[in-house]
C-alpha cells in the first residue's frame, strides 16, 4: 500500500523526470523506466483515494454539446423535442425516455452503455 508521503514524493519526482524523457527515448532508458513505475504508483494511489464517479446523464449531454459545438436548440431539433426539454435534461429536472436517450446517443455520439451508466 502506498502512503501519502510516497505519493507526494512520486509526484515531485515525476515533475523532475518529465523534462528528461521524450518519445524518442529507448524504453530501457533508466529515466523512462523510473517515470513509468512512478506513474503507475500515482495512478494506483489516485484510483484508491480520489476515485472519479461516472458522469450523470446531464453531464454527458452538456459535455457532448460542448464537444460538438451544438446548441440546446439544435439538439432539440435533431431529436424532435422542445429546447426546454433539453434544458430539463441538462439541469437534471428530468431524464430522457429510453427512446430519447437512444436518439441522444446517436446524435451526440455517446455510447449507450455510458448513457445507461453500466
N, C-alpha and C positions, 0 to 999 in steps of 0.2 A: 504494500500500500504506500502510495506517495504522500508525503506530508506537505503542508502548505509551504514550509520553508524550502523544500526540494523543488516544488512547483515554481516558486518565485525565483529561485536560483536558475532553474531551467529557462524561464522567460528571459532573464538577464543574459544568459549565455547565448540564447538564440539570437538576441539582438546583436551580440558581438560577432556571431558566425555569419549572419545574413550577408554582410558586405564581402565576405571571403569566399562564398560559394555561388557558383552560377551554373547554368545549364550545360556549359561546355566541359565541366569538370568530370573526371572519372568517378564512377560510383564508388570506387575504392579509396578515394581521397579521404584522409583522416577527418578533415573538417566537414565533408559531406556526410560521412558516416555519423559523426557526432551530432550534426544538425538533424539528421533523420531520427536518431534514437531519442534525442531531446524533444523533438516534435511529437513523436508517438507518446512520450511521457506526459506532455502538456495536454494532448488530445484526450488521453485516458482520464487525467485528473479533471478536466473541464466537463467531460461527459458525466462523471460521477457527481461533481459539486455544482455545476452550472448547466443542468440539462435544459435543452430547448424544447418546448412543447410544440405540439402540432398546431399549425395555423388554423384559425377559425374560418368558416365559410366567408364571413365578412372580410377578413384579412386577405384571403385568397382572391376574392373578386376585386378588391381595391388595388392590390399589388398587380394583378393581371391587367387591369385597366391602365395603370401607370406604365407598365412594360410595353403595352401595345399602343399607347398614346391615344386611347379611346376615351370618349366622354361617357358619362352615365346615359345620356340621351341616345348616343349611337348604339350602345349595348342594348338599351331597351328596344330600339327599333329592330336590331338584329334578332332578338329572341321573342319579339312580339308581346312585350309587356309595357306598362307605363313607366316613364322615368321615375315616378315616385316609388314604384315597386322596387326598382334597382336601389334607390336610396334606402328603402326599408331593409333590403338585404345587407347593404354596406354598414348601416347603422346598427344592425343586429336586432331591429324591431321584429323582423320575420325572417324565416329561412325559405329558400325556394322549394317548390314542389319537386318531386322526382323528375318530372318532365322538364321543368325549367332548369333544374340542376344539370341535366344531360345537355341541354342547349347551351348553358353557360360553359360547360366543359368543352364543347365543340367550338364555340365562338372564341373563347379565351385561351384555348389550348391547355386546359387544366386536366390532369389525369383524374378519371372518375374515382379511383381509389383514394386519391388525396382529398377530393371534394367530400367523399364519404367518411374521411378520417379513419381509414382502416390501415 
